[in-house]
């Protein structure tokens, strides 16, 4: 099997560390590049992920982006090779619709 390519991981506020790192590390282990968007509801976790992952992993492998709804909306206008989302049904429908516009697989 081949890696998908660039994977967008959008993480929720409940279990912010596990639900951000689990999908991100799985995607990296499978050979993908990851853009990780942690929850804006947990700013300290997001800042720690950005700082620590930047220290220990290559920028060519993972990039952490922090922000709110506007950032997510902006990210979803881009073309991704895979989108991983954990969160509410309402936002999930928006993510699925944006991914469908580019025929991007989602989980």
Secondary structure, DSSP 8 states (H G I E B T S, - for coil): ----SEEEEE--STTTTHHHHHHHHHHHHTT-EEEEE--TT-HHHHHHHHHHHHHHS-TTTEEE----HHHHHHHHHS--SEEEE-S-HHHHHHHHHHHHHTT-EE-
